[in-house]
Amino acid sequence: MDRAGLKYPRQLIVPIQYDKITIESGSRLDFVVESSVVFELKAIEKLLPIHEARLLTYLRLTQKRLGFLINFNVVLLKEGIRRLVN
């Protein structure tokens, strides 16, 4: 991403806002590429529905539309990529 000149801040804190109150949730986004695509990276045996739910929550909280859930613990990387749209 550096070579392509893309901006990709890492470990961004996701605050939760409710009724004009901001709560620092402690949740962190792995990457946000060009302020529009959220990446959640994993290295686990199997992706579970909770992982997708977490990414969808991040998309809602950040008002982003597109996210990728990537699990690196697979034989072929293409088997570990899930594209989610909010």
C-alpha positions in Angstrom: 0.0 0.0 0.0 3.0 2.3 0.6 4.2 1.7 -2.9 0.8 2.5 -4.3 0.7 5.7 -2.3 -2.4 4.7 -0.4 -3.2 6.0 3.1 -4.0 3.3 5.6 -4.0 4.3 9.2 -3.8 1.3 11.6 -5.2 0.5 14.9 -7.8 3.3 14.8 -10.0 3.5 18.0 -13.7 3.2 17.3 -15.7 5.4 19.7 -19.3 4.7 20.3 -21.7 7.7 20.4 -25.0 7.5 22.1 -27.3 10.4 23.1 -24.5 12.9 22.6 -22.2 10.9 24.9 -19.0 9.4 23.4 -17.7 6.2 24.9 -14.1 5.1 24.0 -14.9 1.5 23.4 -11.4 0.1 23.2 -12.3 -1.5 19.9 -9.7 -0.9 17.2 -9.8 -1.2 13.4 -6.9 -3.0 12.0 -6.7 -0.9 8.8 -8.8 1.8 7.1 -7.6 2.2 3.5 -8.1 5.6 1.9 -10.8 6.5 4.6 -13.3 4.2 2.9 -12.5 0.5 3.2 -12.2 -1.3 6.6 -10.0 -4.3 7.0 -10.2 -6.8 9.9 -7.3 -9.2 9.9 -7.4 -12.6 11.6 -5.2 -15.7 11.9 -7.6 -18.2 13.3 -8.7 -21.7 12.6 -12.1 -20.8 11.3 -14.0 -17.5 10.7 -17.2 -17.5 12.7 -20.4 -15.4 12.4 -19.3 -13.3 15.3 -16.3 -12.1 13.3 -18.6 -10.9 10.5 -20.9 -9.3 13.0 -18.0 -7.4 14.5 -16.9 -6.1 11.1 -20.5 -5.0 10.3 -20.6 -3.2 13.6 -17.4 -1.4 12.8 -18.8 -0.4 9.4 -21.9 1.1 11.1 -20.0 2.9 13.8 -17.6 4.5 11.2 -20.3 5.0 8.6 -18.2 3.1 6.0 -19.9 1.0 3.4 -17.2 -1.7 2.5 -15.2 -4.0 4.7 -13.0 -7.1 4.2 -12.5 -9.8 6.8 -9.2 -11.6 6.0 -8.1 -14.9 7.7 -4.5 -15.7 7.1 -4.7 -19.2 8.7 -5.8 -20.9 5.4 -4.1 -22.9 2.7 -5.2 -20.5 -0.1 -5.6 -16.9 0.9 -8.6 -16.5 -1.4 -10.4 -19.0 0.9 -9.9 -16.7 3.9 -11.3 -13.4 2.4 -14.8 -12.2 3.0 -16.2 -9.0 1.5 -19.0 -7.4 3.6 -21.1 -4.4 2.7 -23.1 -2.3 5.1 
